[in-house]
């Protein structure tokens, strides 16, 4: 059987096309992954005594804001704009 799975598919065979929801999920996943990596790095630095209390206080005083509903709305607008540009024009009434 020669079934290709997503993991084994040749990435050069065809470009990947993601719909709006997939692109939003990928963006949120990337942000979550970055936040987890940052947290892991901070935990490791704390465990090894690398960070001073002044650095920790600076991090706490200026946290990176979480994604907001306005951010999501902006992403959705951008995706809708991309989809509108990618879709073929609709025929005028009476045209086929």
C-alpha positions, 0 to 999 in steps of 0.5 A: 500500500502506498498511502501518503500521510501528512507526515510522509508527504513530499512537501515539494509536491504541492504548496499547502493551502490553509483556510482561515481557521487553520491559519488562525490556529497556527498563529495561536499555536506559534504564540503558545509555543513561544510562551512555553519556551520562554517559561521553560528558559526562565525556569531553567535560569532560576534553577541555575541561579542565573537571573538576579532578583532585579531581572525578575522584577523587571520581567514581572513589571513589564509582562508580555500581554496575552492575545486580546479579542482585538488581536483576534478580530484584526487577524480575522479581518486580515484573513478575510481580506486575503480570502477576498483577494484569492477568490475569483470575481463573482459574475455580474447579474445576467452573466454566466 
